[in-house]
Amino acid sequence: MDKLRSLEIFLATCDGGSFAAAARLCNSDPSTVSKAIGRLEAQLGLTLFQRSTRQLRITTAGQRYADTVRKMVQDLTTCEDELKHLNDSPCGTLRINSAVCYGHLYLRPLLKAFCEQYPDIKLELDINDFHVDIIENDIDIALRTGYVKDSRLVARCLSPMDFLICASPDYLETHGTPSCPEDFHQHRWIGFRIKETQQLQPIFLPDETGEYIPYELERSHITDDGEAMAYMCADGLGFAQLPHFLAKKGLERGELVSLYPYFRPPQPDSGVFAIYPKREYLPAKVRVFVDFLTRSLADVGEGSTYTWAEGWKPMIDFGG
């Protein structure tokens, strides 16, 4: 900063023709200007100005240095202006990382409308089920179910993650409808294996009061793909505990039936989150994307504290 300030004073001296004029331009005083020029000359080992009692004349070396410094300052100003424009205007490449199921079912159908609204934004979409380091991988925003606590990141909740116990109408017609959680031991169950940990997702079922508790049930079938689990359930291969974004389409089409009211895990990191690097000035391309996604989710009945599953009528309703 001292060097940059010295260069500003140097150019002001060139433009003003005297230390007094430079002092006025830099909101300083002549002695401070003189000392700054002296330090600069000492660093360079060159005389930049010939001094006399009547005038200050720039040397040949000083003129060459002034031309270079002026171009450098202009380039720096241009760069700062361009960066500010990029930060203020929704443009450039937006790198998005999304969980697989959420990316296919919720994000992908919205991309056309987003691109039509913001034609100057180019998308790079990476879809996987791993919690990647978004800073190390230069990702602008990640959409994840759950999040890893990291002081470098902002995790904005898009919605809770509500689970529904689902089966196909054909399965229920063939095998009957369980009347209590213990009946599930006599039924087929489709399990979900979490790719990152290779553990099976726990199953929660309501007791007679409607309170959800974990149950140990044998899985007849297992998959590590959420969409495959929903399709297997709709095809009649058994019951499945599906997050709301996986159950939505099947329930709306009548391909799935929800037995009980939704189950919402109480942990604060259970939900769908938009995760992006913490910074003082959020780039416009990230800001408009998060705003667009939030509005789009509101249109389908989802927000940071609710999902459409709250209003879905199950086969068995403990609330009457």
Phi and psi restraints in degrees (value plus and minus 20) as a CYANA .aco file:
   2 ASP   PHI     -83.3   -43.3
   2 ASP   PSI     -59.1   -19.1
   3 LYS   PHI     -87.4   -47.4
   3 LYS   PSI     -62.4   -22.4
   4 LEU   PHI     -83.9   -43.9
   4 LEU   PSI     -60.2   -20.2
   5 ARG   PHI     -84.0   -44.0
   5 ARG   PSI     -59.8   -19.8
   6 SER   PHI     -83.1   -43.1
   6 SER   PSI     -58.1   -18.1
   7 LEU   PHI     -88.2   -48.2
   7 LEU   PSI     -57.8   -17.8
   8 GLU   PHI     -82.3   -42.3
   8 GLU   PSI     -62.5   -22.5
   9 ILE   PHI     -86.3   -46.3
   9 ILE   PSI     -58.7   -18.7
  10 PHE   PHI     -80.1   -40.1
  10 PHE   PSI     -67.4   -27.4
  11 LEU   PHI     -86.1   -46.1
  11 LEU   PSI     -57.5   -17.5
  12 ALA   PHI     -83.7   -43.7
  12 ALA   PSI     -55.7   -15.7
  13 THR   PHI     -87.9   -47.9
  13 THR   PSI     -60.4   -20.4
  14 CYS   PHI     -80.8   -40.8
  14 CYS   PSI     -64.4   -24.4
  15 ASP   PHI     -94.3   -54.3
  15 ASP   PSI     -56.3   -16.3
  16 GLY   PHI    -105.1   -65.1
  16 GLY   PSI     -46.6    -6.6
  17 GLY   PHI      62.7   102.7
  17 GLY   PSI     -19.5    20.5
  18 SER   PHI    -180.4  -140.4
  18 SER   PSI     141.0   181.0
  19 PHE   PHI     -86.2   -46.2
  19 PHE   PSI     -54.3   -14.3
  20 ALA   PHI     -85.9   -45.9
  20 ALA   PSI     -64.3   -24.3
  21 ALA   PHI     -84.9   -44.9
  21 ALA   PSI     -61.6   -21.6
  22 ALA   PHI     -82.5   -42.5
  22 ALA   PSI     -58.1   -18.1
  23 ALA   PHI     -81.5   -41.5
  23 ALA   PSI     -61.7   -21.7
  24 ARG   PHI     -85.0   -45.0
  24 ARG   PSI     -61.5   -21.5
  25 LEU   PHI     -86.2   -46.2
  25 LEU   PSI     -53.0   -13.0
  26 CYS   PHI    -119.5   -79.5
  26 CYS   PSI     -13.2    26.8
  27 ASN   PHI      34.9    74.9
  27 ASN   PSI      29.8    69.8
  28 SER   PHI    -155.0  -115.0
  28 SER   PSI    -174.4  -134.4
  29 ASP   PHI    -151.3  -111.3
  29 ASP   PSI     137.3   177.3
  30 PRO   PHI     -77.8   -37.8
  30 PRO   PSI     -56.7   -16.7
  31 SER   PHI     -87.3   -47.3
  31 SER   PSI     -58.0   -18.0
  32 THR   PHI     -85.3   -45.3
  32 THR   PSI     -60.5   -20.5
  33 VAL   PHI     -83.1   -43.1
  33 VAL   PSI     -65.7   -25.7
  34 SER   PHI     -80.5   -40.5
  34 SER   PSI     -62.8   -22.8
  35 LYS   PHI     -85.8   -45.8
  35 LYS   PSI     -58.7   -18.7
  36 ALA   PHI     -84.7   -44.7
  36 ALA   PSI     -63.2   -23.2
  37 ILE   PHI     -85.1   -45.1
  37 ILE   PSI     -59.9   -19.9
  38 GLY   PHI     -81.4   -41.4
  38 GLY   PSI     -63.2   -23.2
  39 ARG   PHI     -83.6   -43.6
  39 ARG   PSI     -60.9   -20.9
  40 LEU   PHI     -83.5   -43.5
  40 LEU   PSI     -63.6   -23.6
  41 GLU   PHI     -84.0   -44.0
  41 GLU   PSI     -57.8   -17.8
  42 ALA   PHI     -86.3   -46.3
  42 ALA   PSI     -58.8   -18.8
  43 GLN   PHI     -86.1   -46.1
  43 GLN   PSI     -58.6   -18.6
  44 LEU   PHI    -103.6   -63.6
  44 LEU   PSI     -44.1    -4.1
  45 GLY   PHI      50.8    90.8
  45 GLY   PSI      10.8    50.8
  46 LEU   PHI    -154.9  -114.9
  46 LEU   PSI     134.4   174.4
  47 THR   PHI    -114.6   -74.6
  47 THR   PSI      99.9   139.9
  48 LEU   PHI    -112.1   -72.1
  48 LEU   PSI     -50.7   -10.7
  49 PHE   PHI    -154.5  -114.5
  49 PHE   PSI     117.4   157.4
  50 GLN   PHI    -107.3   -67.3
  50 GLN   PSI     103.8   143.8
  51 ARG   PHI    -125.0   -85.0
  51 ARG   PSI     121.4   161.4
  52 SER   PHI    -163.9  -123.9
  52 SER   PSI     154.3   194.3
  53 THR   PHI     -88.3   -48.3
  53 THR   PSI     -41.4    -1.4
  54 ARG   PHI    -124.3   -84.3
  54 ARG   PSI     -49.7    -9.7
  55 GLN   PHI    -170.5  -130.5
  55 GLN   PSI     145.2   185.2
  56 LEU   PHI    -143.3  -103.3
  56 LEU   PSI      99.9   139.9
  57 ARG   PHI    -140.5  -100.5
  57 ARG   PSI     109.8   149.8
  58 ILE   PHI     -93.1   -53.1
  58 ILE   PSI     119.9   159.9
  59 THR   PHI    -102.5   -62.5
  59 THR   PSI     151.3   191.3
  60 THR   PHI     -81.7   -41.7
  60 THR   PSI     -64.7   -24.7
  61 ALA   PHI     -83.0   -43.0
  61 ALA   PSI     -60.1   -20.1
  62 GLY   PHI     -83.1   -43.1
  62 GLY   PSI     -59.0   -19.0
  63 GLN   PHI     -86.4   -46.4
  63 GLN   PSI     -62.4   -22.4
  64 ARG   PHI     -83.4   -43.4
  64 ARG   PSI     -61.7   -21.7
  65 TYR   PHI     -84.9   -44.9
  65 TYR   PSI     -60.0   -20.0
  66 ALA   PHI     -82.8   -42.8
  66 ALA   PSI     -60.7   -20.7
  67 ASP   PHI     -81.3   -41.3
  67 ASP   PSI     -62.6   -22.6
  68 THR   PHI     -88.8   -48.8
  68 THR   PSI     -64.8   -24.8
  69 VAL   PHI     -83.9   -43.9
  69 VAL   PSI     -61.1   -21.1
  70 ARG   PHI     -82.2   -42.2
  70 ARG   PSI     -62.3   -22.3
  71 LYS   PHI     -85.0   -45.0
  71 LYS   PSI     -60.3   -20.3
  72 MET   PHI     -82.5   -42.5
  72 MET   PSI     -64.8   -24.8
  73 VAL   PHI     -84.7   -44.7
  73 VAL   PSI     -59.4   -19.4
  74 GLN   PHI     -84.1   -44.1
  74 GLN   PSI     -62.3   -22.3
  75 ASP   PHI     -83.7   -43.7
  75 ASP   PSI     -60.1   -20.1
  76 LEU   PHI     -85.1   -45.1
  76 LEU   PSI     -61.9   -21.9
  77 THR   PHI     -84.0   -44.0
  77 THR   PSI     -62.9   -22.9
  78 THR   PHI     -82.5   -42.5
  78 THR   PSI     -63.7   -23.7
  79 CYS   PHI     -81.2   -41.2
  79 CYS   PSI     -64.9   -24.9
  80 GLU   PHI     -82.4   -42.4
  80 GLU   PSI     -59.8   -19.8
  81 ASP   PHI     -84.5   -44.5
  81 ASP   PSI     -62.1   -22.1
  82 GLU   PHI     -86.0   -46.0
  82 GLU   PSI     -61.9   -21.9
  83 LEU   PHI     -85.0   -45.0
  83 LEU   PSI     -60.0   -20.0
  84 LYS   PHI     -83.0   -43.0
  84 LYS   PSI     -59.3   -19.3
  85 HIS   PHI     -84.2   -44.2
  85 HIS   PSI     -61.5   -21.5
  86 LEU   PHI     -83.2   -43.2
  86 LEU   PSI     -56.7   -16.7
  87 ASN   PHI     -94.7   -54.7
  87 ASN   PSI     -49.3    -9.3
  88 ASP   PHI    -110.4   -70.4
  88 ASP   PSI     -43.0    -3.0
  89 SER   PHI    -130.5   -90.5
  89 SER   PSI     116.6   156.6
  90 PRO   PHI     -92.6   -52.6
  90 PRO   PSI      70.9   110.9
  91 CYS   PHI    -173.2  -133.2
  91 CYS   PSI     152.5   192.5
  92 GLY   PHI      72.6   112.6
  92 GLY   PSI    -193.4  -153.4
  93 THR   PHI    -108.8   -68.8
  93 THR   PSI     107.7   147.7
  94 LEU   PHI    -127.0   -87.0
  94 LEU   PSI      93.5   133.5
  95 ARG   PHI    -115.3   -75.3
  95 ARG   PSI      95.4   135.4
  96 ILE   PHI    -134.5   -94.5
  96 ILE   PSI     113.7   153.7
  97 ASN   PHI    -136.5   -96.5
  97 ASN   PSI     110.2   150.2
  98 SER   PHI    -155.1  -115.1
  98 SER   PSI     126.6   166.6
  99 ALA   PHI     -79.9   -39.9
  99 ALA   PSI     128.4   168.4
 100 VAL   PHI     -79.1   -39.1
 100 VAL   PSI     -78.6   -38.6
 101 CYS   PHI     -83.6   -43.6
 101 CYS   PSI     -64.7   -24.7
 102 TYR   PHI     -84.2   -44.2
 102 TYR   PSI     -58.1   -18.1
 103 GLY   PHI     -83.7   -43.7
 103 GLY   PSI     -63.2   -23.2
 104 HIS   PHI     -93.4   -53.4
 104 HIS   PSI     -63.7   -23.7
 105 LEU   PHI    -107.1   -67.1
 105 LEU   PSI     -54.6   -14.6
 106 TYR   PHI    -129.7   -89.7
 106 TYR   PSI     -65.2   -25.2
 107 LEU   PHI     -96.9   -56.9
 107 LEU   PSI     -72.6   -32.6
 108 ARG   PHI     -74.2   -34.2
 108 ARG   PSI     -61.8   -21.8
 109 PRO   PHI     -85.2   -45.2
 109 PRO   PSI     -35.4     4.6
 110 LEU   PHI    -113.7   -73.7
 110 LEU   PSI     -33.1     6.9
 111 LEU   PHI     -86.2   -46.2
 111 LEU   PSI     -57.0   -17.0
 112 LYS   PHI     -81.6   -41.6
 112 LYS   PSI     -67.4   -27.4
 113 ALA   PHI     -84.1   -44.1
 113 ALA   PSI     -57.6   -17.6
 114 PHE   PHI     -85.0   -45.0
 114 PHE   PSI     -64.6   -24.6
 115 CYS   PHI     -86.9   -46.9
 115 CYS   PSI     -53.5   -13.5
 116 GLU   PHI     -88.4   -48.4
 116 GLU   PSI     -54.1   -14.1
 117 GLN   PHI     -98.1   -58.1
 117 GLN   PSI     -50.8   -10.8
 118 TYR   PHI    -149.4  -109.4
 118 TYR   PSI      55.2    95.2
 119 PRO   PHI     -87.0   -47.0
 119 PRO   PSI     -36.6     3.4
 120 ASP   PHI    -107.6   -67.6
 120 ASP   PSI     -18.5    21.5
 121 ILE   PHI    -121.5   -81.5
 121 ILE   PSI     106.8   146.8
 122 LYS   PHI    -121.7   -81.7
 122 LYS   PSI     112.3   152.3
 123 LEU   PHI    -116.8   -76.8
 123 LEU   PSI     120.0   160.0
 124 GLU   PHI    -144.1  -104.1
 124 GLU   PSI      92.4   132.4
 125 LEU   PHI    -130.4   -90.4
 125 LEU   PSI     101.6   141.6
 126 ASP   PHI    -136.4   -96.4
 126 ASP   PSI     101.6   141.6
 127 ILE   PHI    -137.6   -97.6
 127 ILE   PSI      99.1   139.1
 128 ASN   PHI    -181.5  -141.5
 128 ASN   PSI     150.7   190.7
 129 ASP   PHI    -126.2   -86.2
 129 ASP   PSI       3.5    43.5
 130 PHE   PHI    -128.3   -88.3
 130 PHE   PSI     125.1   165.1
 131 HIS   PHI    -101.5   -61.5
 131 HIS   PSI      69.7   109.7
 132 VAL   PHI    -101.3   -61.3
 132 VAL   PSI     136.9   176.9
 133 ASP   PHI     -97.7   -57.7
 133 ASP   PSI      85.1   125.1
 134 ILE   PHI     -93.0   -53.0
 134 ILE   PSI     -45.0    -5.0
 135 ILE   PHI     -94.9   -54.9
 135 ILE   PSI     -66.6   -26.6
 136 GLU   PHI     -83.6   -43.6
 136 GLU   PSI     -53.9   -13.9
 137 ASN   PHI    -115.8   -75.8
 137 ASN   PSI     -10.4    29.6
 138 ASP   PHI      37.3    77.3
 138 ASP   PSI      24.4    64.4
 139 ILE   PHI    -116.5   -76.5
 139 ILE   PSI     113.2   153.2
 140 ASP   PHI     -96.3   -56.3
 140 ASP   PSI     -60.2   -20.2
 141 ILE   PHI    -174.4  -134.4
 141 ILE   PSI     120.9   160.9
 142 ALA   PHI    -142.4  -102.4
 142 ALA   PSI     120.8   160.8
 143 LEU   PHI    -130.6   -90.6
 143 LEU   PSI      90.4   130.4
 144 ARG   PHI    -149.3  -109.3
 144 ARG   PSI     132.2   172.2
 145 THR   PHI    -112.8   -72.8
 145 THR   PSI      81.6   121.6
 146 GLY   PHI      72.0   112.0
 146 GLY   PSI     149.1   189.1
 147 TYR   PHI    -173.8  -133.8
 147 TYR   PSI     136.3   176.3
 148 VAL   PHI    -118.1   -78.1
 148 VAL   PSI     108.2   148.2
 149 LYS   PHI     -84.3   -44.3
 149 LYS   PSI     106.8   146.8
 150 ASP   PHI    -171.9  -131.9
 150 ASP   PSI      99.7   139.7
 151 SER   PHI     -85.2   -45.2
 151 SER   PSI     -34.0     6.0
 152 ARG   PHI    -103.4   -63.4
 152 ARG   PSI     -28.7    11.3
 153 LEU   PHI    -139.5   -99.5
 153 LEU   PSI     134.9   174.9
 154 VAL   PHI    -125.9   -85.9
 154 VAL   PSI     110.0   150.0
 155 ALA   PHI    -135.8   -95.8
 155 ALA   PSI      84.5   124.5
 156 ARG   PHI    -119.7   -79.7
 156 ARG   PSI     100.9   140.9
 157 CYS   PHI     -92.5   -52.5
 157 CYS   PSI     102.7   142.7
 158 LEU   PHI    -107.4   -67.4
 158 LEU   PSI     -55.8   -15.8
 159 SER   PHI    -187.5  -147.5
 159 SER   PSI     138.8   178.8
 160 PRO   PHI     -85.6   -45.6
 160 PRO   PSI     152.7   192.7
 161 MET   PHI    -134.9   -94.9
 161 MET   PSI      86.2   126.2
 162 ASP   PHI    -119.1   -79.1
 162 ASP   PSI     115.0   155.0
 163 PHE   PHI    -127.4   -87.4
 163 PHE   PSI     123.1   163.1
 164 LEU   PHI    -148.6  -108.6
 164 LEU   PSI     117.6   157.6
 165 ILE   PHI    -103.6   -63.6
 165 ILE   PSI      93.7   133.7
 166 CYS   PHI    -141.8  -101.8
 166 CYS   PSI     136.0   176.0
 167 ALA   PHI    -173.4  -133.4
 167 ALA   PSI     145.2   185.2
 168 SER   PHI    -105.1   -65.1
 168 SER   PSI     131.5   171.5
 169 PRO   PHI     -78.0   -38.0
 169 PRO   PSI     -56.5   -16.5
 170 ASP   PHI     -84.7   -44.7
 170 ASP   PSI     -59.8   -19.8
 171 TYR   PHI     -83.6   -43.6
 171 TYR   PSI     -64.5   -24.5
 172 LEU   PHI     -85.5   -45.5
 172 LEU   PSI     -56.5   -16.5
 173 GLU   PHI     -86.5   -46.5
 173 GLU   PSI     -56.8   -16.8
 174 THR   PHI    -100.2   -60.2
 174 THR   PSI     -62.2   -22.2
 175 HIS   PHI    -127.8   -87.8
 175 HIS   PSI     -27.8    12.2
 176 GLY   PHI      68.1   108.1
 176 GLY   PSI     145.4   185.4
 177 THR   PHI    -123.9   -83.9
 177 THR   PSI     105.7   145.7
 178 PRO   PHI     -80.4   -40.4
 178 PRO   PSI     121.7   161.7
 179 SER   PHI    -119.2   -79.2
 179 SER   PSI     -33.3     6.7
 180 CYS   PHI    -175.8  -135.8
 180 CYS   PSI     143.7   183.7
 181 PRO   PHI     -76.7   -36.7
 181 PRO   PSI     -53.6   -13.6
 182 GLU   PHI     -82.3   -42.3
 182 GLU   PSI     -46.9    -6.9
 183 ASP   PHI     -85.4   -45.4
 183 ASP   PSI     -40.5    -0.5
 184 PHE   PHI     -86.6   -46.6
 184 PHE   PSI     -38.9     1.1
 185 HIS   PHI     -85.3   -45.3
 185 HIS   PSI     -39.6     0.4
 186 GLN   PHI    -115.9   -75.9
 186 GLN   PSI     -15.3    24.7
 187 HIS   PHI    -139.9   -99.9
 187 HIS   PSI     143.4   183.4
 188 ARG   PHI    -101.5   -61.5
 188 ARG   PSI     126.3   166.3
 189 TRP   PHI    -155.1  -115.1
 189 TRP   PSI     116.3   156.3
 190 ILE   PHI    -119.6   -79.6
 190 ILE   PSI      98.8   138.8
 191 GLY   PHI    -117.5   -77.5
 191 GLY   PSI     137.9   177.9
 192 PHE   PHI    -138.9   -98.9
 192 PHE   PSI     104.5   144.5
 193 ARG   PHI    -117.7   -77.7
 193 ARG   PSI     104.5   144.5
 194 ILE   PHI     -95.4   -55.4
 194 ILE   PSI     101.4   141.4
 195 LYS   PHI     -80.5   -40.5
 195 LYS   PSI     -61.9   -21.9
 196 GLU   PHI     -88.9   -48.9
 196 GLU   PSI     -54.4   -14.4
 197 THR   PHI    -129.2   -89.2
 197 THR   PSI     -35.1     4.9
 198 GLN   PHI      44.5    84.5
 198 GLN   PSI      -4.1    35.9
 199 GLN   PHI    -113.5   -73.5
 199 GLN   PSI     134.0   174.0
 200 LEU   PHI     -99.9   -59.9
 200 LEU   PSI     117.8   157.8
 201 GLN   PHI     -85.3   -45.3
 201 GLN   PSI     109.4   149.4
 202 PRO   PHI     -85.0   -45.0
 202 PRO   PSI     133.1   173.1
 203 ILE   PHI    -126.7   -86.7
 203 ILE   PSI     110.2   150.2
 204 PHE   PHI    -137.2   -97.2
 204 PHE   PSI     109.7   149.7
 205 LEU   PHI    -149.2  -109.2
 205 LEU   PSI     130.0   170.0
 206 PRO   PHI    -101.2   -61.2
 206 PRO   PSI     122.7   162.7
 207 ASP   PHI    -103.6   -63.6
 207 ASP   PSI    -187.9  -147.9
 208 GLU   PHI     -86.6   -46.6
 208 GLU   PSI     -37.5     2.5
 209 THR   PHI    -113.1   -73.1
 209 THR   PSI     -27.0    13.0
 210 GLY   PHI      74.8   114.8
 210 GLY   PSI     -19.6    20.4
 211 GLU   PHI    -101.4   -61.4
 211 GLU   PSI     110.6   150.6
 212 TYR   PHI    -101.8   -61.8
 212 TYR   PSI     112.5   152.5
 213 ILE   PHI    -155.5  -115.5
 213 ILE   PSI     134.3   174.3
 214 PRO   PHI     -91.7   -51.7
 214 PRO   PSI     123.4   163.4
 215 TYR   PHI    -147.4  -107.4
 215 TYR   PSI     118.3   158.3
 216 GLU   PHI    -110.8   -70.8
 216 GLU   PSI      88.9   128.9
 217 LEU   PHI    -147.9  -107.9
 217 LEU   PSI     123.3   163.3
 218 GLU   PHI     -94.1   -54.1
 218 GLU   PSI     111.2   151.2
 219 ARG   PHI    -108.7   -68.7
 219 ARG   PSI     102.6   142.6
 220 SER   PHI     -94.1   -54.1
 220 SER   PSI     -52.5   -12.5
 221 HIS   PHI    -157.9  -117.9
 221 HIS   PSI     130.0   170.0
 222 ILE   PHI    -155.9  -115.9
 222 ILE   PSI     119.7   159.7
 223 THR   PHI    -163.1  -123.1
 223 THR   PSI     135.0   175.0
 224 ASP   PHI    -127.4   -87.4
 224 ASP   PSI      -5.6    34.4
 225 ASP   PHI    -139.0   -99.0
 225 ASP   PSI     101.4   141.4
 226 GLY   PHI     -83.7   -43.7
 226 GLY   PSI     -63.2   -23.2
 227 GLU   PHI     -83.9   -43.9
 227 GLU   PSI     -58.5   -18.5
 228 ALA   PHI     -82.7   -42.7
 228 ALA   PSI     -59.1   -19.1
 229 MET   PHI     -82.1   -42.1
 229 MET   PSI     -63.3   -23.3
 230 ALA   PHI     -84.7   -44.7
 230 ALA   PSI     -61.4   -21.4
 231 TYR   PHI     -87.5   -47.5
 231 TYR   PSI     -60.4   -20.4
 232 MET   PHI     -82.1   -42.1
 232 MET   PSI     -58.6   -18.6
 233 CYS   PHI     -85.4   -45.4
 233 CYS   PSI     -65.2   -25.2
 234 ALA   PHI     -85.7   -45.7
 234 ALA   PSI     -47.8    -7.8
 235 ASP   PHI    -100.9   -60.9
 235 ASP   PSI     -20.9    19.1
 236 GLY   PHI      69.8   109.8
 236 GLY   PSI       0.8    40.8
 237 LEU   PHI    -104.8   -64.8
 237 LEU   PSI     -24.7    15.3
 238 GLY   PHI     126.0   166.0
 238 GLY   PSI    -193.8  -153.8
 239 PHE   PHI    -101.0   -61.0
 239 PHE   PSI     135.5   175.5
 240 ALA   PHI    -167.7  -127.7
 240 ALA   PSI     123.9   163.9
 241 GLN   PHI    -115.9   -75.9
 241 GLN   PSI      84.8   124.8
 242 LEU   PHI    -128.8   -88.8
 242 LEU   PSI     114.9   154.9
 243 PRO   PHI     -84.5   -44.5
 243 PRO   PSI     134.7   174.7
 244 HIS   PHI     -76.4   -36.4
 244 HIS   PSI     -57.0   -17.0
 245 PHE   PHI     -92.4   -52.4
 245 PHE   PSI     -39.9     0.1
 246 LEU   PHI    -107.0   -67.0
 246 LEU   PSI     -50.5   -10.5
 247 ALA   PHI    -103.4   -63.4
 247 ALA   PSI     -42.0    -2.0
 248 LYS   PHI     -74.7   -34.7
 248 LYS   PSI     -74.8   -34.8
 249 LYS   PHI     -83.6   -43.6
 249 LYS   PSI     -64.1   -24.1
 250 GLY   PHI     -84.6   -44.6
 250 GLY   PSI     -59.2   -19.2
 251 LEU   PHI     -86.8   -46.8
 251 LEU   PSI     -63.0   -23.0
 252 GLU   PHI     -84.0   -44.0
 252 GLU   PSI     -54.1   -14.1
 253 ARG   PHI    -104.6   -64.6
 253 ARG   PSI     -28.3    11.7
 254 GLY   PHI      61.0   101.0
 254 GLY   PSI     -10.7    29.3
 255 GLU   PHI    -100.1   -60.1
 255 GLU   PSI     -38.3     1.7
 256 LEU   PHI    -149.5  -109.5
 256 LEU   PSI     135.2   175.2
 257 VAL   PHI    -146.4  -106.4
 257 VAL   PSI     117.5   157.5
 258 SER   PHI    -117.9   -77.9
 258 SER   PSI     104.8   144.8
 259 LEU   PHI     -99.0   -59.0
 259 LEU   PSI     -62.9   -22.9
 260 TYR   PHI    -144.6  -104.6
 260 TYR   PSI     146.9   186.9
 261 PRO   PHI     -80.2   -40.2
 261 PRO   PSI     140.7   180.7
 262 TYR   PHI     -81.5   -41.5
 262 TYR   PSI     132.2   172.2
 263 PHE   PHI    -133.9   -93.9
 263 PHE   PSI     107.1   147.1
 264 ARG   PHI    -137.0   -97.0
 264 ARG   PSI      92.2   132.2
 265 PRO   PHI     -77.2   -37.2
 265 PRO   PSI     119.0   159.0
 266 PRO   PHI     -99.1   -59.1
 266 PRO   PSI     -33.2     6.8
 267 GLN   PHI     -84.2   -44.2
 267 GLN   PSI     117.6   157.6
 268 PRO   PHI     -84.7   -44.7
 268 PRO   PSI     -43.0    -3.0
 269 ASP   PHI    -112.4   -72.4
 269 ASP   PSI     -10.9    29.1
 270 SER   PHI    -113.7   -73.7
 270 SER   PSI      92.0   132.0
 271 GLY   PHI     144.7   184.7
 271 GLY   PSI    -192.9  -152.9
 272 VAL   PHI    -127.6   -87.6
 272 VAL   PSI     107.4   147.4
 273 PHE   PHI    -146.7  -106.7
 273 PHE   PSI     124.1   164.1
 274 ALA   PHI    -117.1   -77.1
 274 ALA   PSI      99.5   139.5
 275 ILE   PHI    -137.4   -97.4
 275 ILE   PSI     109.8   149.8
 276 TYR   PHI    -169.1  -129.1
 276 TYR   PSI     139.1   179.1
 277 PRO   PHI     -81.5   -41.5
 277 PRO   PSI     121.2   161.2
 278 LYS   PHI     -96.8   -56.8
 278 LYS   PSI     106.8   146.8
 279 ARG   PHI    -173.1  -133.1
 279 ARG   PSI     139.1   179.1
 280 GLU   PHI     -89.0   -49.0
 280 GLU   PSI     -59.7   -19.7
 281 TYR   PHI    -138.6   -98.6
 281 TYR   PSI      85.7   125.7
 282 LEU   PHI     -94.3   -54.3
 282 LEU   PSI     105.7   145.7
 283 PRO   PHI     -76.7   -36.7
 283 PRO   PSI     123.9   163.9
 284 ALA   PHI     -79.1   -39.1
 284 ALA   PSI     -56.7   -16.7
 285 LYS   PHI     -82.7   -42.7
 285 LYS   PSI     -54.8   -14.8
 286 VAL   PHI     -95.4   -55.4
 286 VAL   PSI     -62.7   -22.7
 287 ARG   PHI     -80.7   -40.7
 287 ARG   PSI     -67.0   -27.0
 288 VAL   PHI     -89.6   -49.6
 288 VAL   PSI     -51.0   -11.0
 289 PHE   PHI     -87.2   -47.2
 289 PHE   PSI     -64.9   -24.9
 290 VAL   PHI     -83.8   -43.8
 290 VAL   PSI     -61.8   -21.8
 291 ASP   PHI     -83.8   -43.8
 291 ASP   PSI     -62.5   -22.5
 292 PHE   PHI     -83.0   -43.0
 292 PHE   PSI     -64.5   -24.5
 293 LEU   PHI     -84.3   -44.3
 293 LEU   PSI     -60.6   -20.6
 294 THR   PHI     -83.1   -43.1
 294 THR   PSI     -63.7   -23.7
 295 ARG   PHI     -84.9   -44.9
 295 ARG   PSI     -61.4   -21.4
 296 SER   PHI     -84.9   -44.9
 296 SER   PSI     -59.5   -19.5
 297 LEU   PHI     -87.4   -47.4
 297 LEU   PSI     -57.4   -17.4
 298 ALA   PHI     -80.9   -40.9
 298 ALA   PSI     -53.8   -13.8
 299 ASP   PHI     -85.3   -45.3
 299 ASP   PSI     -45.0    -5.0
 300 VAL   PHI    -126.0   -86.0
 300 VAL   PSI      -4.3    35.7
 301 GLY   PHI      64.6   104.6
 301 GLY   PSI      12.7    52.7
 302 GLU   PHI    -150.8  -110.8
 302 GLU   PSI     124.0   164.0
 303 GLY   PHI    -173.4  -133.4
 303 GLY   PSI    -193.7  -153.7
 304 SER   PHI     -83.5   -43.5
 304 SER   PSI     -40.0     0.0
 305 THR   PHI    -144.1  -104.1
 305 THR   PSI     -12.3    27.7
 306 TYR   PHI    -175.6  -135.6
 306 TYR   PSI     140.2   180.2
 307 THR   PHI    -156.9  -116.9
 307 THR   PSI     149.5   189.5
 308 TRP   PHI     -81.8   -41.8
 308 TRP   PSI     -40.9    -0.9
 309 ALA   PHI     -83.1   -43.1
 309 ALA   PSI     -43.9    -3.9
 310 GLU   PHI     -81.4   -41.4
 310 GLU   PSI     -52.0   -12.0
 311 GLY   PHI    -118.4   -78.4
 311 GLY   PSI     -16.3    23.7
 312 TRP   PHI     -99.0   -59.0
 312 TRP   PSI     112.2   152.2
 313 LYS   PHI    -104.6   -64.6
 313 LYS   PSI      92.5   132.5
 314 PRO   PHI    -104.5   -64.5
 314 PRO   PSI     151.1   191.1
 315 MET   PHI     -87.6   -47.6
 315 MET   PSI     -57.3   -17.3
 316 ILE   PHI    -140.1  -100.1
 316 ILE   PSI      97.5   137.5
 317 ASP   PHI    -137.9   -97.9
 317 ASP   PSI      90.0   130.0
 318 PHE   PHI     -90.7   -50.7
 318 PHE   PSI     -35.4     4.6
 319 GLY   PHI    -104.5   -64.5
 319 GLY   PSI     -20.0    20.0
